[in-house]
């Protein structure tokens, strides 16, 4: 009996403009099928926050100085990713 696996992956590149999402079905060895490839743009507010903070952080001291802003932005990005996952799963009828 052959078992297939379904995996959803997300990534955000260095451009910081959005996320790429993919769903694949695989036997776990070498055979795979792409079910979905989708790009989701960050909303304007999140895009501005990412790039404004990126421009502020240039040294290790900046990481400390802006740590609260980094933590807050990290949370917003994580929630955005979760929203995208929920939307994809719902639209593609995947548990």
C-alpha positions, 0 to 999 in steps of 0.5 A: 500500500502506497502512502501519499503525503500533502505538504504546505510550505511558505517562504518570504524572500529578501524583497519583503513584499509578500509570501510564496505558498506551495502545496505538493503531494508526494510519495516521500521518495521522489514522485511529487505533484504540485497542487498549488503555487500562490503569491500573496502580497503583504498589505501596504501597512505590513510592507511599510513596517517591514521596510521601515524596520529593516532600514533601522537595523544595521548593527547588533546594538540596533537589534537590542534597541529595536527589539520590541518593534522586532517582536511586534512585527514578527507577531504581525508577520506570523499572523499574516502567514496563519491567515494565508494558510487558513485561506488556502486550506479553506479554498482547496478543501484541505484538512 
